[in-house]
Amino acid sequence: MKLQVPLAITFLVGLFMAVQFFVPHEAGRDTFTTLLAWGRIVGAFALVLGIHSLLRTHGDKVRRRRRDWPYSLVTIACFVLMCVIGIGFGHDPGTSFYWVFSHIQVPLDATMFSLLAFFIASAAFRTFRARSVEATLLLAAAVIVMIGRVPSSINLVLGQSGLSQWLQERMPDVSEWVMNFPTIAGKRGILLGVALGAIATSLRILLGIERSHLGGGSGEGG
Amino acid sequence: MHLDRRWVFVGIALAVVVPVVTGLTLPLGKIAPPTVMVYDAIEALQPGDPIMIAVDYGPASMPELHPMARALVRHCLSRDLRVIALSLNQQGTVLATDILTTVGPEMGAVDGEDYVNLGFKVGYSVVILGLGESIKQVYPQTADGRRTADLAIMEGVDSFEDVPLVVDLAASNIPFAWIAFAHERYHQQLAVGITAVMATDLYPYLQSDQLVGIINGLKGAAEYEQLIDEPDFGMLGMSAQSMAHLLIIVLVIVGNIAYFAAGRAASRGPERTSEQ
């Protein structure tokens, strides 16, 4: 029963959502709107579950003094602080929440992300080698797209020469061509594969073959 | 070739910091057609038309996406469009407030009449489908707690049918949900502003007309600033990005020259750990 009821709900709701897409009847549309409202409520509960999981995981780590537990303490303290000042005093401009977000969270997030530039530059220097035909093609495409994105930088290397002018005019077009044809050809193949996989997985879930979302198993139903 | 990677880090730091500090601006060159397509789609709207801008990114992507959000809102308000902002990323709602409260007053626009921030809702696919049925039902209140139905800006706006264009600014997979649910189900006209690394994922949808345009990364933001003739951080940031790209190209070339000079066979072994 514990298994059959969720499987039946999944099958019936999934079937209804698929059918109503093609049948624009008012009754179906009303039910669809109601189900969407339920979906948003379930989504909000998922947020609560996420918060519970965060607090339980980090709380447990602090209680048992596991490795790096002070970081978990900071996580919990920051969570509580943001909740108190956000729920208690609002999040409009001028509030404490807004100040903490703008002056602490934004610089921290931006700093973490900007580190990528350093690692990409270092990795490009160390590993981007024309070791094979494929690697050479990849290298050429990367250089073309990079120059195409910043054509004015050619000036800094070649000066105001004729070659520089020619490259500045042509490289953005070549870069767009690389993005629009060879790249999209490969990407489309991947997208079609992903879409077929998603359809297959959806069917498996609706038919109760895939059950990992119910928890407690590897996913293969008996 | 042995080069302590700290020198690479110093080079990148200088390449980024010097143009920003000195205010160096480099010419952009030719504007990419996908950026012009977004500009044209907004130009095609009539004054008073609503436009929905989804601020679906967090602070990590601000350097690329915030300048384009600012430029877009500037363009929309200058054309007297009604800007309805919302966010499907929990951090995006504060960023939307930041844009609207800085650009709005600067353009002489009024909150609740010319622009509004509806805020964040959890569960993006369900929210997008809900917006296609009733915006006021999904968002009964704005981000700052006003009743959506009471606002002048929401007059005659209740679903995608009443919104001629949605622009999603994102650094995640949310644009795919907008395409799948807003465009495919409700035939909503859709444009996106994305980080450059996402461009290859979204270009196929531009080619199939599921998107009316793409603003691609910081370059797209700078191009948009040039199109509306309002140079801002996008243009400044592009100089830093140009220098960083240039340095990376030089590093790749130097690395390959060293590789071939050392001989292919010798270099086929593992990279030196001292450089890592």
Interface residues (C-beta under 8 A of the other chain):
Chain A: F21 R29 F32 T33 L36 A37 G39 R40 V42 G43 A44 A46 L47 G90 H91 D92 P93 Y98 F101 S102 Q105 V106 P107 L108 D109 A110 M112 F113 S114 A117 F118 I120 A121 S122 A124 F125 R126 T127 F128 R129 A130 R131 L139 A142 V143 M146 I147 R149 V150 P151 S152 S153 N155 L156 V157 Q168 E169 P172 D173 E176 M179 N180 T183 I184 K187 R188 L191
Chain B: L3 R5 V8 F9 G11 I12 A13 V16 L26 P27 L28 G29 K30 A32 P33 G58 P59 A60 S61 M62 P63 Q91 T93 V94 T97 D98 T101 K121 V122 G123 V126 V127 L129 G130 E133 S134 Q137 V138 A143 D144 R185 A196 A199 T200 D201 Y203 P204 Q207 G217 K219 M238 Q241 S242 M243 A244 H245 L246 L247 I248 I249 L251 V252 V254 G255 N256 Y259 F260 R264 S267 R268 E271 E275 Q276
